Amino acid sequence: MKALVVAAMVAILPVPTMTGANQGQKADQPATKVCTLKVSGMTCAGCEAAVRMAARSIDGVKDVKASYAKRNAEVTYDPSKTSPAAIAKAITEKSGFKAEPAREAARK
């Protein structure tokens, strides 16, 4: 009897198609943006790691690529949760390396 009830429940439950599942997943994901931050003072891979850790501590930061050779960090973030200025401030405060959005750095 239990097997019959389970079989009946499975038969009436909708089964999502692969196309439908992928479309719903894309709609639920927030849009992300990428910003470049100018970071001063990095001299090694350890410095890059400190910058990455500081940026990732901010809610909304999805990915960070720091380069001491280029003196910058590229940050992928959710603009509904944070901003380039807030990320730069966190990097400066938590890692000790001065960070600022690249556009603002270019204007100075």
C-alpha positions in Angstrom: 0.0 0.0 0.0 2.8 2.4 0.9 4.5 1.7 -2.5 1.2 2.6 -4.3 0.9 5.9 -2.4 4.5 6.8 -3.2 4.1 5.9 -6.8 0.9 8.0 -7.0 2.7 11.0 -5.4 5.6 10.7 -7.8 3.3 10.5 -10.8 1.5 13.8 -10.0 4.5 15.8 -9.0 5.8 18.1 -11.8 9.2 17.2 -13.1 11.2 20.3 -14.2 12.9 20.1 -17.5 16.6 21.0 -17.8 15.8 24.1 -19.8 13.3 25.3 -17.2 15.6 24.6 -14.4 18.4 26.6 -16.0 16.2 29.5 -16.8 14.9 29.8 -13.3 18.4 29.7 -11.9 19.6 32.6 -14.1 16.6 34.7 -13.1 17.4 34.2 -9.3 21.1 35.1 -9.6 21.8 38.8 -9.0 23.6 40.8 -11.6 27.3 41.3 -10.8 29.7 44.0 -11.8 33.5 44.1 -11.9 35.6 47.1 -10.7 39.3 47.7 -10.7 40.8 49.1 -7.6 44.3 50.7 -7.4 46.2 49.2 -4.5 49.4 50.7 -3.3 52.2 49.0 -1.4 51.8 45.3 -2.4 55.2 43.7 -3.0 54.6 39.9 -3.0 52.0 37.1 -3.3 51.4 37.4 0.5 50.3 41.0 0.0 47.9 39.8 -2.8 46.4 37.2 -0.4 45.9 39.9 2.3 44.0 42.1 -0.2 41.9 39.2 -1.4 41.0 38.2 2.1 40.1 41.7 3.1 37.9 42.2 0.0 36.1 38.8 0.4 35.1 39.8 4.0 32.6 42.2 2.4 29.1 40.9 1.9 28.4 40.9 -1.9 32.0 40.3 -3.1 32.0 37.3 -5.3 35.6 37.1 -6.6 38.9 39.0 -6.2 42.0 38.9 -8.4 44.8 40.9 -6.9 48.1 41.6 -8.6 51.1 43.2 -6.9 52.8 43.6 -10.3 49.9 45.6 -11.8 49.2 47.3 -8.4 45.5 46.6 -8.6 42.7 44.3 -7.7 39.8 43.3 -9.9 36.7 42.6 -7.8 33.5 41.0 -9.0 30.6 42.2 -6.7 26.9 42.4 -6.3 26.0 46.2 -6.7 22.9 45.7 -4.6 25.0 44.8 -1.6 28.2 46.8 -1.9 30.2 49.4 -3.9 33.7 49.9 -5.2 34.3 52.6 -2.5 33.1 50.3 0.3 35.4 47.5 -1.0 38.3 49.8 -1.2 37.7 51.1 2.3 37.6 47.5 3.7 40.9 46.6 1.9 42.6 49.7 3.3 41.4 49.1 6.8 41.8 45.3 7.0 45.0 44.8 4.9 46.9 48.0 5.5 47.3 48.6 1.7 45.8 51.8 0.4 43.0 51.0 -2.1 40.8 53.3 -4.2 38.6 52.8 -7.2 40.7 53.1 -10.4 38.5 55.9 -11.9 39.0 58.1 -8.8 42.7 57.4 -8.8 43.0 58.4 -12.5 41.3 61.8 -11.8 43.8 62.8 -9.1 
